[in-house]
């Protein structure tokens, strides 16, 4: 696989994470560049690990992953989206405390995992082509890191301008991403 193809693969694998990052950035209380970089790093590491796992599992796991990956992504992203909407609707307007660190890390890692399940399936596919899987995983992770960092900062701008409406929209985006994944793997495959 040539370098431009690897970069295109990395960008394609980071689009779900980018959408989730915009949603997360809209819900955060004034995220700075350091926080955006940390969140980008978490997403990037998770997104780099999953194709490696997929590559290791090979074709045997491809059949099992293919049967439920879309449902798992749908449930995780939908649940996180509903949680974001619920939080926006029930949070008192005067609350300015940031999300607790443990919950924030867990939520970020879970969102990163939910958006990277498809990368595991891609990793399985890469096991059957001539590709340096370490380089592919690195490129996917770096692209995701960059896209998520940008997404957090873009979400911050949207959150500042639109407040809770941006957080609700972010939750709807997470639900939409999960629904698109589900559609593409079920109804879209049948079409």
Steps between C-alpha positions, in 0.01 A plus 500: 500500500653831394525808727209696344274194536607464865421865568160466332433191712601689815272791414210267422545318830501829693171648371278338765742610771498855358120518522509363855770753593287791381220369720734458798656844448156662497421340834824590677534808714757713315741231380850629432755375251667278764170326577428468127846345447444254787162393362654477152775279641250265667299466179818463292643224717172309505457543124858378440462194723177369350632430148795323659261280695296438187811413305604254771159338513503448124230342294356281777395802702381688190184293481423542870580873508302562182187351656476740793745792460231727360261418786769561761595835343132596474428420866815670632467815288124517547536462876769767517287729283194452722720562804630826348148619417374404846790685660431813295131496587541430872812702581433819694606810303729624777707182512854573390679201653684282250416132460667288773837372378419127531168532320653723236783254428260204496253684277776610263652152475157342449414749227840433338434127511152539356629703207790261433320168479496530122879543509525152650317359200730700271796345684363155423484594132854637510622156611434380144682775307860608478513772764727590788236476774708700748528787251129477419405505870733795561350699212144420613586603857669825393216597267249432777708697750504802268134477402378457858710791627354720225151364574525582872602857424227537235249360750623752755421784259157357428436448870598858582268642236205265537531371860278206591359482149848407377527228765160363396607516135821319595296224664287477186818474292620205709164329457510576126852357462390182678189480281702548180737221605203275572333591170813446293557155650139379489262672261773662292670166438173351380441780246 
